[in-house]
Amino acid sequence: MLGRKKGGGGSSSRLSEPINTTVTTDNGQEVSASRFILQASQLDEAATKRLHRMDQRLRLLELQMETLEADVAKASSDSCE
């Protein structure tokens, strides 16, 4: 038949074997793929938390700017009268 090797069994025995996948980091360290994904997800969580804190701080600063702009506009209109 097309696409099959003689000798039977072939690919079915490979499916039962565990897959040991390693990832090589930038500094040449080899780690398992699952550990690498775990570390990446932890970095992603940390980055998400930091971005959230920065977003909250920016919203607060924008609110303060709006308040200052309103105060300046009020002071300018009061001095023109």
One Martini backbone bead per residue (centre of mass of N, CA, C, O) as a GRO file, in nm:
protein
   81
    1MET     BB    1   0.101   0.032   0.011
    2LEU     BB    2   0.074   0.355   0.049
    3GLY     BB    3   0.301   0.494   0.288
    4ARG     BB    4   0.409   0.214   0.389
    5LYS     BB    5   0.593   0.023   0.593
    6LYS     BB    6   0.772  -0.235   0.640
    7GLY     BB    7   0.715  -0.424   0.955
    8GLY     BB    8   0.531  -0.274   1.104
    9GLY     BB    9   0.418  -0.069   1.377
   10GLY     BB   10   0.621   0.179   1.391
   11SER     BB   11   0.432   0.442   1.490
   12SER     BB   12   0.291   0.320   1.745
   13SER     BB   13   0.547   0.313   1.931
   14ARG     BB   14   0.594   0.625   1.934
   15LEU     BB   15   0.329   0.715   2.081
   16SER     BB   16   0.415   0.580   2.370
   17GLU     BB   17   0.639   0.771   2.381
   18PRO     BB   18   0.795   1.009   2.526
   19ILE     BB   19   0.831   1.358   2.496
   20ASN     BB   20   1.152   1.524   2.472
   21THR     BB   21   1.150   1.866   2.506
   22THR     BB   22   1.377   2.122   2.424
   23VAL     BB   23   1.503   2.444   2.523
   24THR     BB   24   1.702   2.710   2.403
   25THR     BB   25   1.840   2.967   2.527
   26ASP     BB   26   2.021   3.252   2.487
   27ASN     BB   27   2.247   3.130   2.704
   28GLY     BB   28   2.229   2.793   2.642
   29GLN     BB   29   2.004   2.683   2.803
   30GLU     BB   30   1.842   2.384   2.895
   31VAL     BB   31   1.487   2.326   2.872
   32SER     BB   32   1.188   2.245   2.915
   33ALA     BB   33   0.903   2.324   2.762
   34SER     BB   34   0.720   2.344   3.014
   35ARG     BB   35   0.906   2.536   3.174
   36PHE     BB   36   0.919   2.761   2.966
   37ILE     BB   37   0.614   2.820   2.965
   38LEU     BB   38   0.589   2.887   3.263
   39GLN     BB   39   0.787   3.126   3.265
   40ALA     BB   40   0.638   3.291   3.047
   41SER     BB   41   0.369   3.317   3.203
   42GLN     BB   42   0.489   3.464   3.447
   43LEU     BB   43   0.589   3.707   3.287
   44ASP     BB   44   0.313   3.784   3.175
   45GLU     BB   45   0.180   3.839   3.449
   46ALA     BB   46   0.376   4.059   3.541
   47ALA     BB   47   0.328   4.248   3.301
   48THR     BB   48   0.025   4.285   3.343
   49LYS     BB   49   0.039   4.408   3.625
   50ARG     BB   50   0.217   4.649   3.548
   51LEU     BB   51   0.028   4.770   3.335
   52HIS     BB   52  -0.207   4.816   3.528
   53ARG     BB   53  -0.063   5.014   3.717
   54MET     BB   54   0.007   5.220   3.497
   55ASP     BB   55  -0.285   5.277   3.411
   56GLN     BB   56  -0.382   5.385   3.683
   57ARG     BB   57  -0.179   5.620   3.698
   58LEU     BB   58  -0.263   5.761   3.435
   59ARG     BB   59  -0.555   5.817   3.517
   60LEU     BB   60  -0.484   5.996   3.757
   61LEU     BB   61  -0.321   6.207   3.597
   62GLU     BB   62  -0.552   6.290   3.408
   63LEU     BB   63  -0.739   6.390   3.632
   64GLN     BB   64  -0.544   6.608   3.738
   65MET     BB   65  -0.524   6.766   3.472
   66GLU     BB   66  -0.822   6.839   3.446
   67THR     BB   67  -0.834   6.998   3.709
   68LEU     BB   68  -0.614   7.205   3.636
   69GLU     BB   69  -0.747   7.311   3.375
   70ALA     BB   70  -1.003   7.412   3.517
   71ASP     BB   71  -0.860   7.609   3.710
   72VAL     BB   72  -0.725   7.780   3.489
   73ALA     BB   73  -0.982   7.862   3.341
   74LYS     BB   74  -1.115   8.000   3.583
   75ALA     BB   75  -0.885   8.205   3.643
   76SER     BB   76  -0.895   8.339   3.362
   77SER     BB   77  -1.198   8.431   3.372
   78ASP     BB   78  -1.170   8.600   3.636
   79SER     BB   79  -0.945   8.804   3.524
   80CYS     BB   80  -1.131   8.920   3.281
   81GLU     BB   81  -1.368   9.062   3.469
   0.00000   0.00000   0.00000
